[in-house]
Amino acid sequence: MMQTLPDAHSMTAIAAAAVVLLLPGTTSQAATSPVEDVEPVVQPRVELDRPLVTRGDRTPVYVLVRCHAAESPAAERANRPPLNLALVLDRSGSMEATGKIDYLKKAARRAVDGLNPRDHLAVVEYDTEITTLWRSQPVREKEPIKRLIDRLTPRGGTDLAAGMMRGVEEVAAGMQTIDAQTTVSRVLLLSDGLANHGVIHPAEIGGMVRQAKRQGVRISTLGLGLDYGEDLMQAIAQNGGGAFYHVEHPHEIARIYQEELATLTATVAKDARLRLEAAPGVVNATILGAHDPQQADLDLGSFHAGETHTLLAQFVPGETLFDAAGEVSLGEIAFSYHDLSNDRSASVRIPLTVMVVEDAQAALAARNPAVAIEIKLFAAERRHRDAVAQYQAGHYDAADQAMRELEHAMRKANGQHRDRRLATKFEALRVERDQMAAARTSADQRNVYLKRTKNRLYRAATGNRDQYLLQRGDEGINVERLQTALQDEGHYAGPVDGLYSAAVETSIKAFQADNSLTVDGIAGPVTMQKLGLY
């Protein structure tokens, strides 16, 4: 961001601190290897909300961090990293309903078909008993594995923790026979119910998951239907360094497996960490845009090609930090990861400085509106999560009041910035407040609302807001759902290919016109609700 400022000194401060910092990584190599210039596969991009600070200011400085993994050429994608997987499949009695077990078996078979002899696979099934159907080994012959999967029938309860840990044991065993540094190891845990046998306490399960991650085994979770415990499944994925998926309908299991495997095979970096290092005089440095906001050292897990993690950090100055004019250090951001393309570790350190000035007008003019919008969105999502927690606890009136107050704040913020993302958040809050009211007397409606909104908020915690708004150029499973819903409404005859094309945009406009909605070709919360997707 460049602004016209009163003097050259202020302009110099903008050039030094307000522009986006895009720094190459420094690649670490073994002592015996020559140092070479290697293009970083993941780059952190940093923006400050206030590069100029008025002398004597005591308010925090915010830093927006976007870590982006470059897209991989087709040749590189073909040379993907090998996988070391365990499919942990729920076969409890509830999987008999609505054909869930059949959809699961079909999805698991397709997952097997997507692997090759460089990959290791284990298959674990669980109810109240745990059985390893297929021990971890290279996928040389697929038909025997698929025949075992086909024999699954529903029975018993849900010993989720034991099934999960058997999967962890199998992946850990596989790591003994592979190059663990260049292989992506993951447990894929699916459940449609609550943990009701064995270890069931979330804190104890969380400890098991964190221990698995320390061993190098990460866990992704798939929650199926309306009866699983979304808080537990999200916590397992969060603590386990994996992904979380809400699978509303059984026919989507195969597509979710496909998406997770595509993500894993497109992994370009793993073991990524971002750490805030506060300078003397900074009393607190905290990452706000994360699932657990009270930390300064964050495990970002792996990056697949084209993926971006967006985080917001806060640096709180001490009483005298900004008392003297001149350049002041806030500290550094340290970012590191393991590059799978060359089996090397890479790291970069980004110094953060602001310029303390006397001119309050110059400091105001230098503020970065893009960061200001992200600050408002991250704050809104925290307040939104709090309101949802109140609603889940049965405090309906308090939740409604919190949502009204947040609506007002978003309306005011959008009036100030005129930004599509703020307008969409305001629209989402209005839709959800109506959904909260309608679901007060229906347990099923509450389940649908809570699972959908907590899934959206979980993704938004790292800046991924694709379930609030879809528009031309977007792609993925959410666009597939949109295309299918438009087909069901008779407004789209094209392919369900996950691409928000000109044809999809035209179909959205026609649907909006037919339903007396704002015709803009963008699928926001109101349009998606009308299509049954929000």
PyMOL commands that set and color helices and strands:
alter all, ss='L'
color gray80, all
select helices_A, chain A and resi 8-17+74-78+93-113+143-150+160-175+202-214+230-240+250-265+360-365+369-392+396-417+420-438+443-460+477-488+502-514+525-530
alter helices_A, ss='H'
color red, helices_A
select strands_A, chain A and resi 21-22+26-28+42-48+52-54+61-69+83-90+120-126+130-138+184-191+218-224+241-247+267-278+282-287+297-304+308-317+326-339+344-357
alter strands_A, ss='S'
color yellow, strands_A
deselect
rebuild
show_as cartoon
